[in-house]
């Protein structure tokens, strides 16, 4: 082949490569636009429908919205409320900073535990689509700022509030709740998790962070999942600890973190919740950073997990299927 033909081929190849790059970039942009931007997400399953809630990135001062899906792959924004809010400022406690909701069911009522004004409140609704409201607008009484609620109801019916208290760092506590969920029983309050391992405080900050608790019970053991590091830190990651009691003591899993940037190749992986899908597959929903250089608006992600036998410890371990990782996206 002569030099002119070689140059011609190179030019054509270069143009074709450029077109492919532009096409890939456009696809990536479209995916970013379609990705749901809810931080601190949770999914609640009810009667064949999955409901996705979370901190509304860029607009967390007005309450919470929800998305619904039949398969956890394609989501649409809930339209039960004309303005899209399933919990709206003014109808329940809070003036700003509506963060980290969790939805659960008791008999025919649905409850949303959430953060506002760096306090915890619980609202109720007749439907997981809302509206979630309070007859008496108030927070759970506490002498300290507290965030990230997770209400765990044990097999004996006792209710426990796992949450974060802001005291010398973000530390995870638990307390038994009154049967009507109106308050905790102060005498039962106990610290569960604080940052003590190297991966939990990679910035060596004087205010270490462990947050975003969620709890599962499996084979008579309690699994307390949490996220460590500041949410803006690329090393934001998920670990867990186990105990034979809802109060602890908690033994951190030796393989922590179980979800991290090293596993998935994306920054800021954490603060999520579990849902058992219609096929009895356990799924974890969480958020990641927007990009390698920009933490927000955080992106909502989903990954499948399962328990496996661990002969070394005698306690089943949670295994994450990194190949199932995907972002939650809206229908075009």
C-alpha positions, 0 to 999 in steps of 0.5 A: 500500500502506498503512503497516500492510501495509508494516510487516507486509511488513517484519516478515515479510521480517525474520523470513525473513531471520533464518531464512535467517541462522540456517540459513546459520550452522547449515550453516557450523557443520556444515561446520566440524565435518565439516572435517578438522583436520590441519595440515602435511598430505600426501597419498599415492596408492596403488592407487586410494586416497588417504591423508591424514596430518598433524599431529593438531591438539589431540593431536600428542603420540601420533603420527599418524592417517590418512584415506582417500578414493577421490576426495579429496572424501569422507574416512573415518578409517583403521581399520587400527589399532584405536586409529586411529594409523598411527604410535604413540608408543612404536613409533617415535622421539618422546615429543611434538610429532609434526609434518609427516609425509611418506609415500613408497614404495621398492619394496615398503616405505612410509616416513614421514619426520616430526618428533618432539621437534624432530628428524627420524625415518623409520619404515617399514611394509608398507602406507600404512595403517601401522603405521609403526614402527622396528626401532631407535628413533632420530632422524636424527643432527644437531647442531641442532634440525631439522623439516619433512622432505621426502625427494626421490628423483631420477631417478638414484636419489639421495635428498635430505633437504630440511628446516628447521634452527632456526638464527637463524630457520627456514631450509631446507636440503638434504643427500644421504642415504645409500642406506638413508635412515639418515643424511645425508651431512654434506659435502653439507649446503647452505642453500637458502631463508631469508626475504629478501623482504618477503612472507616476514617481514611481522611484521619478526621477528628470527626469520624463518620459511621452512618446509614444503618440498616438491620437484617436478621438471619439465622438468629443473628443480627446484621447491622450494615453501615457506611463509613467516611464522610459522604463527600469522600471517594472512600465512602463505603459499606461494612457490617457487624454481627451480634446475637442481640439487637443491642450488641456487642457487635463484631465487625466483619473481617472482610469489610468494606463489602461495597466500595470504590475498589469493588465497583470502580465508582466513588462514594458508594454507600448509605442504603437499605435492603429489599427482598424482591418478588423472587426472594432475591435480596437487593441493596439500594444505595448511592454513589458520587455523580462522577470521579470528580464531583460528589453531587448530585448523587446517583441511585444504584442497585446491587444484588446480595446473598448470604453464604456459609462462612466456615471460619466464623460459623456465621453466614457472610453477606456476599455482593454480586458486583456484576449485578451493579446498575443505576436506577433509571427512569423510563424514557 
